[in-house]
Every structure is written in C-alpha cells, then in structure tokens.
Amino acid sequence: MCANRISRRASIEEFLSSLQREFNLNPSRPLFKMTYKQPSTWPMSLSKPEHKKPIRIAVLDSSFNPPTKAHLQLLMKSVTNIHFQNDQPVTRHQIKEQPPEFFDACLLLFAIKNADKTVTSSDASTVDRLLMMEALASYVRSTANSDTYSAALRNLAVGVTTHPIFTDKARAIQTSLSKSPDQSFSLYFIMGYDTIIRFFNPKYYTNMREELASFFETNSIICANRQGYGGEEAEEQFFQSEIFKEIVGGENDKKVMRIKLDDEIAKMSSTRVREILINMKNEEGVKEQLLKLCPEPIVAIVIQEGLYTKL
C-alpha cells in the first residue's frame, strides 16, 4: 500500500467518525458531507465563481462496490449528452439555434445506509469505497475533454450521505449547499432502470405522491437503460404507466430524462467484478479481466488492497 493511500485512509476514517458523531446527535436528520472536491470552489467553477441561475449538478449515486466502466459512462454520457435551453434539459439532437448551456458540476455520492442491500463480510468497506470513488473522480478529471460541455467533469466532488432514500439524499445535499443564500441548485440524479423502478416503489414512502412532488420541485432524474430487467419493452411499459405519468407528467415533461448506454456497457456490473475476484486465483488473469470492466486506477486499488478476495 502506498504511503499516500495510508494517509488518505486515516483521513477518511476520521471523517467517517466525525460524521457518525454528528449523525448520532439527530439520527432523523439526513446529512451530507464531502470527502473530496476539485477545484476547492465546487460546485462553483473557477471560471464562473458566481451564478445567477441555479447551479446544475449531475449526481451519480451508487454503492460503488467497486466502481466500474458503467459508472464512468453513466456520468460522462449524462454530462455530455444532456444540455439546457431556456432552463430546460434537452438532448443533443433537440438543440435548436441558440447556444445551449451545460452542467456546472458533478458529484459522486455514497449512502452509508442502503434501503435494500445488507453489507456482507466480502464487500468493500466504506473507507475502501470512498478511496475508489476519489480515484475515479481524479481519473474523470484527468481524462475529461477540454470542451465547454465537459467542464462539469472537471468540477467534481465525492460525498457521503447518511440516509438511503433519494428524497432524503436530495434534502441533505440541498440543505448543505444552501449555506450560499443567494444561490440555488438543481440536482440531476443519474440512475439505471433497475434503480428508477425502486425510486417509484410506494414501500419507501409514507405518502409517495406528496414526497415525490416535493422532490421534483428542485431535482430531476437521468435514467439509463440496464440489461437484465426485461429489456426495452419493460422499460417502455414503465415509462407509460399511470403512476409514472401521474407523478412526472407526460412525454414532454423534463423531470425525467433518458439516455441510452451501449449494450456492452449496460450489462456491466459491480457484481460481475466481485464474481471474477472470488472465482479466479491467478493475479494476472484477474487483472486482465478487471481491466475490461473497471478503469485502471480502480483495478490497481482492488488488487493492491486485496479487496473482495485475498489474492
């Protein structure tokens, strides 16, 4: 383990201890804290320290167990394919004559609690996941194009929230950022189809219609296709369902934008990465397989830290 990572691990452990102490004071209040932000002005950019319009933040929330190329493409495709005209999100092919606006910043978000998954002994720890998220953030920033619509990929933060439900996550982020009284923020949560069907599941809410109506006042969703959940037909049925239309509106409503990932990317999963590590014993063989699924900095951490299995 390199010295820098040892030091960073200690810093993250102290960060999480501090977060837990604050959470214990009021467990019902959702919290959001950042472990990493570049540049230091995040979510404001260095080139635009002041904004009159809402700052638009693309939020990729995931368990990052571990981060994969699918996570990377979800973020990059959202930022580079969804633009804004007249304060409304549009896809590239919908852009009209006037020049579009773009996302201002990105956030990689991890929830310490998960509404559906139970952490097992073979999962990466919260510290390890945050180390990988920070490595992914650095990788995104270093590989982002210099064009205007990629600027948000260079204005990136890694954050932690204490609550598992998206309405609470959004409230925690908005509360944390609202310390700038003259500035407002619009959050765009990026999720796969498997996640959006859970987002609209009534079991997570006391009053789903009321809570989601409040969520969509200042937040939106970017949804990507995901293999293994019924295909395009099932996705179309969901987006045409009465409950979806009732809460979100018709096809022309911009509260939920859709993007399409390449089939090879859409079928990638963190589960597959963990299976490879469990079932293969040769380190070089493992590395070759992992590089097909994960960015190189993530593969390096997984192997060097012996995550998911002891090689």
Residue, then its C-alpha position, 0 to 999 in steps of 0.5 A: m500500500c502506498a504511503n499516500r493511500i495510508s494517509r488518505r485512509a486515516s483521513i477518511e476514517e476520521f471523517l467517517s467518525s466525525l460524521q457518525r458523531e454528528f449523525n448520532l446527535n439527530p439520527s432523523r436528520p439526513l446529512f451530507k458531507m464531502t470527502y473530496k472536491q476539485p477545484s476547492t470552489w465546487p460546485m462553483s467553477l473557477s471560471k464562473p465563481e458566481h451564478k445567477k441561475p441555479i447551479r446544475i449538478a449531475v449526481l451519480d449515486s451508487s454503492f460503488n462496490p467497486p466502481t466500474k466502466a458503467h459508472l464512468q459512462l453513466l456520468m460522462k454520457s449524462v454530462t455530455n449528452i444532456h444540455f439546457q435551453n431556456d432552463q430546460p434539459v434537452t438532448r443533443h439532437q433537440i438543440k435548436e439555434q441558440p447556444p445551449e448551456f451545460f452542467d456546472a458540476c458533478l458529484l459522486l455520492f455514497a449512502i452509508k445506509n442502503a434501503d435494500k442491500t445488507v453489507t456482507s463480510s466480502d464487500a468493500s468497506t466504506v473507507d475502501r469505497l470512498l478511496m475508489m470513488e476519489a480515484l475515479a473522480s481524479y481519473v474523470r478529471s484527468t481524462a475529461n475533454s477540454d470542451t465547454y460541455s465537459a467542464a462539469l467533469r472537471n468540477l467534481a466532488v465525492g460525498v457521503t450521505t447518511h440516509p438511503i432514500f433519494t428524497d432524503k439524499a436530495r434534502a441533505i445535499q440541498t440543505s448543505l449547499s444552501k449555506s450560499p443564500d443567494q444561490s440555488f441548485s438543481l440536482y440531476f440524479i443519474m440512475g439505471y432502470d433497475t434503480i428508477i423502478r425502486f425510486f417509484n416503489p410506494k414501500y419507501y414512502t409514507n405518502m409517495r405522491e406528496e414526497l415525490a412532488s416535493f422532490f421534483e420541485t428542485n431535482s430531476i432524474i437521468c435514467a439509463n437503460r440496464q440489461g437484465y430487467g426485461g429489456e426495452e419493452a419493460e422499460e417502455q411499459f414503465f415509462q407509460s404507466e399511470i403512476f409514472k405519468e401521474i407523478v412526472g407528467g407526460e412525454n414532454d415533461k423534463k423531470v425525467m430524462r433518458i439516455k441510452l448506454d451501449d449494450e456492452i456497457a449496460k450489462m456491466s456490473s459491480t457484481r460481475v467484478r466481485e464474481i471474477l475476484i472470488n472465482m479466479k486465483n491467478e493475479e494476472g488473469v484477474k487483472e486482465q479481466l478487471l481491466k475490461l470492466c473497471p478503469e485502471p486506477i480502480v483495478a490497481i486499488v482492488i488488487q493492491e488492497g486485496l479487496y473482495t478476495k485475498l489474492 
